[in-house]
Structures are given as structure tokens and as C-alpha cells.
């Protein structure tokens, strides 16, 4: 009986965010938003763009429309323009984050199912995973566009776990954004945060199970520690 209970508490899957975690696309999102929204009278800066980082593009555009309303075109049209521009930039400039391919290989070697759960629309996800060449290594690819609410709501992560065939509390989630980390933790998952360098020293990441500077820093020891902690919960 003890061995069965121990097996039930094992970590059984890993889920990765995409933008800013596996692919260095957050600067590309900011570039696209600034290019498209500035002519509409929205005084966006790099710092302002980080306010909506990790949220769905529809929510981000709605935020800026509510703050700096413009006459036309409609927010939905602007949303599409931003998405189209980001896809162009990813296909032309997208680069893997440090350690991204290696950490996928790490979990592949452990035979853990691997999921991707992103706030981006599926066409953006498709462009990114094609650029990275990782589609055949992912067992589940899921977009928050299929949910009523995006991150920081936990719905997308709960659904991703269901698609992987595991309980949320048996998943490790890797996130770079605060909104994404909140979503994963609200789903009762084990959260590894990889914040942008200028946010790494912020105390607000204290709810995460592990905070690292880079995906390259994740080790077998970290995995064993997370697994041990999961067995105790």
C-alpha cells in the first residue's frame, strides 16, 4: 500500500509556458504593440508593455483601449494586427531562451509527458514551436484562447493537465511571468519561476516552489527536491 501511495504522489508531467520562457518573444510582443498602438495615441513604452505581460492579447488590447480609447479601428482589429506582426517577428527573429531545448530533452529522458500552455493564440504558438523545432517533443499543446478566462485564471493549466491525463498537483510548471505563475499555483501545481532579470530579486515570487535565473540552472537535484516536496503534500 505504501508503494502505491508513493507512486500516486510522483510528479507525472511537466508543462511549459512559451513566450519569454522557451522562446525570446516578449521583446517581439512589446515591439509589435508599440508599433501598432503608438499611432493610435497610446503612449506605450517598454515598461508599460510589461503591465500586461503574460495575459492574453485580447485582454492586453482591451486594457490599453480602456486606458487610452481610440476612435478606430475596433480593438478586435488591433488585436489581429498585433498577432500578425508578432508571427512575422517570431518567424524572422525568434530565438530559444537559454536552456530551452536542453530542459525539454531533460524531461524527455525521464519519460515525463510534456505540455505547452500559453496565453498566445494557436497561430502564434504554431509559429514559435516551428521556429524552435520542438513540435514532435510536445505531447500536449494548449492555448488559453480556448478558455473563458486567460492567465492569471488557472483554467488553461487545469485543462492542460487534463489533456495530459494527470492531476494538476502532479505537474511541474515553468513560468516566466507573474500572471502565469499565479495561474499555475492557483491550479495547485508545482511552480518553477524564471523571471526576467530585473524582476528576479522581487519578493513577489515567494509563492513559487522554486525561483531560478535561467532554465539552464534547473538540475536533477531540483527535480528530486520538488518530487520529495510533492510526496509530503
Legacy VTK file of the C-alpha trace (Angstrom):
# vtk DataFile Version 3.0
C-alpha trace
ASCII
DATASET POLYDATA
POINTS 233 float
0.000 0.000 0.000
2.813 2.440 0.861
4.452 1.975 -2.535
1.124 2.611 -4.292
0.570 5.817 -2.351
4.114 6.914 -3.097
3.558 6.320 -6.808
0.352 8.351 -6.718
2.287 11.338 -5.375
5.029 11.193 -8.008
5.443 14.108 -10.375
3.901 12.845 -13.581
4.110 15.654 -16.152
5.766 18.956 -16.944
4.122 21.972 -18.554
5.954 24.909 -20.085
4.794 28.411 -20.799
6.040 29.684 -24.153
6.648 33.425 -24.569
9.646 34.595 -22.597
10.316 31.098 -21.276
11.070 28.829 -24.234
11.331 31.497 -26.912
12.649 35.036 -26.520
9.463 36.601 -27.841
8.453 39.064 -25.124
10.581 41.824 -26.750
8.849 40.985 -30.035
5.410 41.355 -28.440
6.438 44.714 -26.986
7.806 45.824 -30.365
4.566 44.866 -32.129
2.354 46.548 -29.524
4.376 49.772 -29.599
4.472 49.831 -33.424
0.725 49.365 -33.769
-0.682 51.183 -30.740
1.507 54.305 -30.717
-0.044 55.760 -33.924
-3.441 55.380 -32.224
-2.379 57.705 -29.415
-1.416 55.071 -26.862
1.888 56.302 -25.357
3.349 52.833 -24.861
6.826 52.243 -23.531
8.724 49.007 -22.903
7.938 49.321 -19.201
4.230 49.914 -19.812
4.021 46.820 -22.002
5.155 44.691 -19.072
1.915 45.552 -17.243
0.032 43.127 -19.484
2.826 40.577 -19.905
1.586 37.018 -19.554
-2.043 37.896 -20.324
-3.982 37.073 -23.481
-3.632 39.563 -26.313
-7.352 40.376 -26.247
-7.118 41.350 -22.592
-3.943 43.364 -23.234
-5.518 45.348 -26.085
-8.700 45.848 -24.047
-6.568 47.227 -21.210
-4.938 49.825 -23.449
-8.251 50.691 -25.107
-9.817 51.307 -21.704
-6.842 53.436 -20.640
-6.369 55.361 -23.920
-9.531 54.903 -26.038
-9.146 55.479 -29.768
-11.858 56.034 -32.367
-10.954 53.356 -34.878
-10.239 50.641 -35.792
-12.006 48.441 -33.256
-9.890 46.731 -30.576
-10.510 43.355 -32.218
-8.884 44.583 -35.427
-5.888 45.917 -33.497
-5.595 42.597 -31.711
-5.317 40.837 -35.057
-2.729 43.326 -36.307
-0.580 42.738 -33.231
-0.840 38.964 -33.568
0.052 39.079 -37.270
3.064 41.275 -36.574
4.269 39.035 -33.744
4.072 35.999 -36.018
6.179 37.837 -38.611
8.761 38.771 -35.986
8.900 35.261 -34.498
9.414 33.668 -37.906
12.171 36.140 -38.704
13.855 36.768 -35.348
12.622 34.260 -32.736
15.397 32.612 -30.728
15.248 29.958 -27.991
15.755 31.100 -24.435
18.928 29.808 -22.786
18.460 26.178 -21.808
15.069 25.793 -23.520
15.926 22.851 -25.760
18.085 21.211 -23.112
15.355 21.217 -20.455
12.876 19.643 -22.845
15.451 16.919 -23.501
15.933 16.565 -19.719
12.272 15.685 -19.197
12.099 13.594 -22.350
14.872 11.452 -20.872
12.721 10.958 -17.767
9.796 9.866 -19.967
7.541 12.526 -18.492
4.711 13.779 -20.699
5.462 17.338 -21.804
2.825 20.002 -22.292
2.887 23.570 -23.504
0.299 26.002 -22.147
0.413 29.554 -23.486
-1.644 32.729 -23.390
-0.835 33.208 -27.065
-3.256 32.297 -29.829
-2.635 28.955 -31.531
-1.283 30.553 -34.706
1.395 32.319 -32.643
2.179 29.088 -30.801
2.481 27.244 -34.111
4.945 29.815 -35.451
7.027 29.650 -32.274
7.277 25.875 -31.978
8.092 25.626 -35.690
10.863 28.188 -35.217
12.181 26.202 -32.234
11.737 22.833 -33.928
10.112 21.231 -30.887
6.658 20.190 -32.055
7.486 16.470 -32.106
8.686 16.653 -28.477
5.422 18.018 -27.072
2.593 15.717 -26.018
0.031 18.483 -25.500
-0.109 21.988 -26.982
-2.792 24.195 -25.469
-3.797 27.836 -25.799
-5.696 29.947 -23.302
-7.720 31.257 -26.253
-9.884 28.164 -25.701
-10.741 29.257 -22.157
-13.303 31.762 -20.947
-10.544 33.488 -18.990
-6.812 33.637 -19.605
-3.951 33.741 -17.129
-3.855 34.564 -14.199
-7.024 32.442 -14.111
-5.948 28.786 -13.613
-8.346 27.345 -16.188
-5.840 26.854 -19.002
-3.434 24.959 -16.741
-6.184 22.745 -15.339
-7.287 21.877 -18.874
-3.692 21.227 -19.967
-3.267 18.768 -17.076
-6.488 17.015 -18.063
-5.248 16.671 -21.630
-2.007 15.175 -20.282
-4.049 12.718 -18.224
-2.664 13.798 -14.847
-3.841 15.656 -11.767
-2.745 19.320 -11.578
-0.866 18.746 -8.310
1.319 16.140 -10.038
2.598 18.672 -12.595
5.643 20.910 -12.667
5.024 24.205 -14.433
7.765 26.506 -15.714
6.730 30.158 -15.996
8.465 33.471 -16.558
5.555 35.845 -15.935
3.872 36.749 -12.651
0.404 36.276 -14.169
1.357 32.832 -15.446
2.908 31.761 -12.158
-0.250 32.821 -10.295
-2.355 30.778 -12.737
-0.244 27.660 -12.239
-0.139 27.940 -8.459
-3.903 28.583 -8.338
-4.236 25.300 -10.244
-2.333 23.659 -7.337
0.719 22.923 -9.470
4.413 22.915 -8.576
5.723 26.180 -9.984
9.260 26.953 -11.123
9.614 30.641 -11.942
12.257 32.012 -14.315
11.647 35.780 -14.009
13.190 38.416 -16.216
16.474 39.594 -14.622
15.104 42.953 -13.492
12.322 41.173 -11.562
14.359 38.286 -10.167
15.011 39.905 -6.784
11.377 40.847 -6.213
9.804 39.282 -3.150
6.565 38.690 -5.014
7.771 35.296 -6.283
7.687 33.823 -2.783
4.627 31.680 -3.506
6.535 29.726 -6.164
8.191 26.428 -5.286
11.466 27.378 -6.954
12.870 30.554 -8.496
15.838 30.329 -10.865
17.747 32.750 -13.069
17.628 30.510 -16.138
16.270 27.222 -17.409
19.911 26.146 -17.597
20.047 26.215 -13.796
17.400 23.517 -13.331
19.027 20.267 -12.257
18.295 16.687 -11.244
18.636 17.855 -7.647
15.896 20.426 -8.158
13.649 17.774 -9.690
14.272 15.414 -6.783
13.535 18.198 -4.284
10.246 19.084 -5.977
9.270 15.445 -6.118
10.033 14.938 -2.427
8.010 18.006 -1.502
5.128 16.770 -3.651
5.090 13.437 -1.830
4.743 15.226 1.516
1.747 17.279 0.387
LINES 1 234
233 0 1 2 3 4 5 6 7 8 9 10 11 12 13 14 15 16 17 18 19 20 21 22 23 24 25 26 27 28 29 30 31 32 33 34 35 36 37 38 39 40 41 42 43 44 45 46 47 48 49 50 51 52 53 54 55 56 57 58 59 60 61 62 63 64 65 66 67 68 69 70 71 72 73 74 75 76 77 78 79 80 81 82 83 84 85 86 87 88 89 90 91 92 93 94 95 96 97 98 99 100 101 102 103 104 105 106 107 108 109 110 111 112 113 114 115 116 117 118 119 120 121 122 123 124 125 126 127 128 129 130 131 132 133 134 135 136 137 138 139 140 141 142 143 144 145 146 147 148 149 150 151 152 153 154 155 156 157 158 159 160 161 162 163 164 165 166 167 168 169 170 171 172 173 174 175 176 177 178 179 180 181 182 183 184 185 186 187 188 189 190 191 192 193 194 195 196 197 198 199 200 201 202 203 204 205 206 207 208 209 210 211 212 213 214 215 216 217 218 219 220 221 222 223 224 225 226 227 228 229 230 231 232
